[in-house]
Amino acid sequence: MVKNTNSLGIIPARFASTRFPGKPLVEILGKTMIRRVYEQVSKSGLNNIVVATDDERIFTHVKDFGGNVVMTSPDHTSGTDRCAEVAALPQYADIEIIVNIQGDEPFIQPSQIDLAVDVLIKNKNYPIATLAKQIEQTEAIFNPNVVKVVFGENMQALYFSRSPVPYLRNVPQAEWLAQGRFFKHIGLYAFRREALLAVAALLPGQLERDESLEQLRWLENGYAIGIALTEFETIGIDVPEDILRVGR
């Protein structure tokens, strides 16, 4: 793997999760979740990796397994804000591309990270890039916890929604999967450094408040988001019961 020396992967990790306190330190098949994420990211083309946390336990653990970690403010409301704090540090002033990797996806594919970075390398007009995967089950179309994305022929995001988009008029819902194309948004983001710092300073807009989707804030403010398609499904760990799906 050829490393991109001007890239940085940031893994936000906080201890005080409402639905799953201490989630980054839970063991999955003999390793903590945060370590598994870190090791997967290290297999990508990113040259620099750092965990951004607000908890001493996570900080110490990452240090113990040899990872890079920085302490950040406990007041951040999103992983994007935590990433922006790290991106603003002097040691990262020369970084061009920063990838926000969710700390609760221990089996993320390194190729997915490289896909998102590649969008920014190939298209200088995009300040942000993310991923999508074609939906293969009807129930996912109508599940509000599965975020859908629609994009144009140029692979630029048009909208993200918890609702089924596009809406297939005059088609029975049982036939939507067969007659339409629906894409799940994969919540991994690659930013140009200046774009990350700028969007973190924006206030939430009406669409974000309506859908509770942060990326709509960026669209509302005119930031183009490039899309790359992935064949890999993500396995997020949101609640303790999710551990049973992947083993322990």
Secondary structure as UniProt FT lines:
FT   STRAND          4..13
FT   TURN            21..22
FT   HELIX           23..25
FT   STRAND          27..28
FT   TURN            29..30
FT   STRAND          31..32
FT   HELIX           33..42
FT   STRAND          46..53
FT   HELIX           56..64
FT   TURN            65..66
FT   STRAND          69..71
FT   TURN            74..75
FT   HELIX           79..87
FT   HELIX           90..92
FT   TURN            93..94
FT   STRAND          97..100
FT   TURN            103..104
FT   TURN            106..107
FT   HELIX           110..122
FT   TURN            124..125
FT   STRAND          128..134
FT   HELIX           138..142
FT   TURN            144..145
FT   STRAND          148..151
FT   TURN            153..154
FT   STRAND          156..161
FT   TURN            169..170
FT   HELIX           173..175
FT   HELIX           176..179
FT   STRAND          183..192
FT   HELIX           193..199
FT   TURN            200..201
FT   HELIX           206..211
FT   HELIX           215..220
FT   TURN            221..222
FT   STRAND          225..229
FT   HELIX           240..242
FT   HELIX           243..246
//
